[in-house]
Amino acid sequence: MQHNKKEQKNQENPVGRPPKAPEDRKTVQLKIWVTPAEATAIKQKAREEGFKHSGPFMSKSIRDAVHGATPIIKLDPVDMRNMSGIGNNLNQIAKHLNGGGGYHPEMHEDVLYASGLVKKLGQDLYRLIAKHKGRAVK
């Protein structure tokens, strides 16, 4: 059986990603009707979420609703910097202890402080997640 030159080239030097399995191919198109106000709201929400066009935003929103997406929580830069600092401190402590440095009495205060920060961070993250999901948390 002969292959044309293009098929031979693709078999010799495959480029790009492999083809999707038939069950993963998006072959069905859904069309919906919305009011002008709803269309404006959808476009605005898409822009807020970083999408240039509303189509990909709607596709992602529907897939997330169907498959149960993990919520994405946006933190302000100050919180991100604080979390990064806590992570760095914990990594330094772990590196010291795992490297055979031992636990020195003068480290006790720092370890207790870091432990308290991690506990508070966990509580704050729990509150953010609960708030994002619409549940009130004390």
NUPALUM-835739 format. One record per residue (C-alpha): residue in one letter; residue number from 1; x, y, z. Coordinates in steps of 0.001 Angstrom, whole numbers, plus 500000, padded with zeros to 6 digits. Each point is the difference from the previous one (the first is absolute). Layout:
# NUPALUM-835739
- A; NUM; X; Y; Z .
...
***
This chain:
# NUPALUM-835739
- M; 1; 500000; 500000; 500000 .
- Q; 2; 501439; 503357; 499031 .
- H; 3; 499914; 503101; 502180 .
- N; 4; 500144; 503464; 498612 .
- K; 5; 503060; 502145; 500792 .
- K; 6; 498266; 501940; 502762 .
- E; 7; 498999; 496820; 501836 .
- Q; 8; 503519; 498604; 499628 .
- K; 9; 501516; 503198; 501370 .
- N; 10; 497659; 499997; 503023 .
- Q; 11; 500845; 496359; 500725 .
- E; 12; 503745; 500623; 499737 .
- N; 13; 500100; 503205; 502004 .
- P; 14; 496873; 500454; 502118 .
- V; 15; 499490; 503516; 501321 .
- G; 16; 497368; 501518; 502228 .
- R; 17; 497976; 498262; 502624 .
- P; 18; 498606; 496532; 499454 .
- P; 19; 496398; 499744; 498817 .
- K; 20; 497268; 499857; 502636 .
- A; 21; 498119; 496795; 500660 .
- P; 22; 496593; 499974; 498260 .
- E; 23; 498138; 500327; 503313 .
- D; 24; 502045; 503121; 500890 .
- R; 25; 499327; 501849; 496729 .
- K; 26; 497578; 502889; 500219 .
- T; 27; 497583; 499336; 497187 .
- V; 28; 496691; 501328; 501366 .
- Q; 29; 499138; 503689; 499889 .
- L; 30; 497412; 501484; 502372 .
- K; 31; 498279; 503300; 499302 .
- I; 32; 498244; 501987; 502701 .
- W; 33; 497783; 503046; 499999 .
- V; 34; 500582; 502779; 502531 .
- T; 35; 498655; 503478; 500559 .
- P; 36; 502156; 503011; 499058 .
- A; 37; 500577; 500651; 503714 .
- E; 38; 501122; 496407; 500536 .
- A; 39; 502338; 500215; 496992 .
- T; 40; 501556; 503171; 501412 .
- A; 41; 500405; 498371; 503423 .
- I; 42; 501608; 496890; 498461 .
- K; 43; 502443; 502109; 497982 .
- Q; 44; 500890; 502057; 503076 .
- K; 45; 500545; 496905; 502126 .
- A; 46; 502149; 498465; 497255 .
- R; 47; 502207; 503114; 499946 .
- E; 48; 500276; 499934; 503814 .
- E; 49; 501141; 496379; 499825 .
- G; 50; 502660; 500857; 497395 .
- F; 51; 498242; 498782; 496838 .
- K; 52; 500035; 502134; 496853 .
- H; 53; 496847; 498356; 498633 .
- S; 54; 496918; 498674; 501752 .
- G; 55; 499860; 496644; 498133 .
- P; 56; 502995; 498357; 501697 .
- F; 57; 498855; 501457; 503332 .
- M; 58; 496543; 498445; 499604 .
- S; 59; 501513; 496647; 498975 .
- K; 60; 502239; 499983; 503066 .
- S; 61; 497149; 501054; 502282 .
- I; 62; 497735; 497231; 498728 .
- R; 63; 502738; 497346; 500212 .
- D; 64; 500827; 501147; 503549 .
- A; 65; 496325; 499789; 500979 .
- V; 66; 499633; 496526; 498482 .
- H; 67; 503271; 498565; 501296 .
- G; 68; 500179; 501846; 503336 .
- A; 69; 502948; 502352; 499635 .
- T; 70; 502315; 500883; 502833 .
- P; 71; 499386; 503627; 500970 .
- I; 72; 502740; 502466; 499196 .
- I; 73; 500480; 502560; 502725 .
- K; 74; 501670; 503236; 499056 .
- L; 75; 502207; 501399; 502750 .
- D; 76; 501340; 503492; 500126 .
- P; 77; 503767; 500453; 499519 .
- V; 78; 500599; 500698; 503705 .
- D; 79; 498452; 496655; 500995 .
- M; 80; 501971; 498216; 497291 .
- R; 81; 503241; 501567; 501251 .
- N; 82; 499207; 499007; 503587 .
- M; 83; 499237; 496418; 498964 .
- S; 84; 503236; 499871; 498021 .
- G; 85; 501971; 501220; 503014 .
- I; 86; 498402; 497402; 502263 .
- G; 87; 500792; 497272; 497479 .
- N; 88; 503618; 501140; 499756 .
- N; 89; 500371; 499991; 503788 .
- L; 90; 498548; 496501; 500237 .
- N; 91; 502315; 498759; 497263 .
- Q; 92; 503037; 501444; 501791 .
- I; 93; 498989; 498307; 503255 .
- A; 94; 499372; 496675; 498246 .
- K; 95; 503288; 500225; 498090 .
- H; 96; 501898; 500681; 503208 .
- L; 97; 498366; 497118; 501882 .
- N; 98; 500221; 497528; 497088 .
- G; 99; 503619; 500947; 499372 .
- G; 100; 501010; 498714; 503406 .
- G; 101; 500184; 503450; 501542 .
- G; 102; 498064; 498890; 503016 .
- Y; 103; 497471; 501850; 502062 .
- H; 104; 501621; 502715; 502067 .
- P; 105; 498216; 501590; 502980 .
- E; 106; 500381; 503472; 498442 .
- M; 107; 497917; 498777; 497037 .
- H; 108; 497053; 499153; 502232 .
- E; 109; 498488; 503506; 499859 .
- D; 110; 500323; 500134; 496205 .
- V; 111; 498420; 496586; 499568 .
- L; 112; 497081; 500929; 502279 .
- Y; 113; 499537; 503267; 498109 .
- A; 114; 500062; 498233; 496610 .
- S; 115; 497591; 497378; 501306 .
- G; 116; 497587; 502735; 501092 .
- L; 117; 500245; 501703; 496609 .
- V; 118; 499264; 496741; 498182 .
- K; 119; 496978; 499375; 502243 .
- K; 120; 498699; 503536; 499391 .
- L; 121; 500638; 499666; 496260 .
- G; 122; 498013; 496763; 499927 .
- Q; 123; 497097; 501664; 501800 .
- D; 124; 500111; 503010; 497666 .
- L; 125; 500059; 497772; 496921 .
- Y; 126; 497075; 497993; 501350 .
- R; 127; 498047; 503247; 500459 .
- L; 128; 500848; 501147; 496473 .
- I; 129; 498889; 496695; 498503 .
- A; 130; 496793; 499986; 502033 .
- K; 131; 499291; 503620; 499026 .
- H; 132; 500643; 499117; 496353 .
- K; 133; 497528; 497139; 500237 .
- G; 134; 497436; 502296; 501671 .
- R; 135; 500087; 498546; 503494 .
- A; 136; 500407; 502166; 503068 .
- V; 137; 502826; 498976; 502332 .
- K; 138; 500734; 501381; 503441 .
***
